[in-house]
Amino acid sequence: MNEWLILAILDAFFAALATIFAKIGLQNVDSMTATALRSIVMMFFAVGMML
């Protein structure tokens, strides 16, 4: 199996886990607000990796 395919499958798996755990931690928050907060946090991580 190609290395990129293994990495893509692992990436999808961990993205799903992150979403599930984030939703568990934000049970009393509207889903749109929770999605916006996760997107903002991921944006900061992405910018931090580029610098």
N, C-alpha and C positions, 0 to 999 in steps of 0.2 A: 504494500500500500504506500502511496506517495506520502512524504512527510507533510506536505501542505494539507492533504486531506485529513490526516490525523489531527493536525493543529486546528483545522476548521471545525471538526466534530467536537473537540475539547472546548473550543471557544463557545460554540452554541450551547453545550452542556452547562458550562459555568455561567453563561449569560442567563440561562433559565433559572439556575440556582440563585443567582443574585437577585433576580426579579421576585422570586418566591420569598426569599428571606427579607427583602425590603418591604414587601407587602405585609408580611407578618409583623414587622416592626412598626408599620404605619397603619394599623388596623382602624383607627378612629379618624383617619384623614381621607378626604375625597380622593378618588382614584386619579383624577386629572391633576390635582395638586401633588400627589405622590409621584406621578410620572414626571411632572415638571421639576420637582426637587431632584429626582434621580438624574434627569437630563443635565441639570446644572452641575451636579457633582461630577458626572462623567465628563462634561466639557472642561472643567478645571483640571481633571486628571489628564485629559488629552492634551491640553495646552501645556501642562507641566512636563509631559513626556517630550513635547516638541522643543522645549527650551533647553 
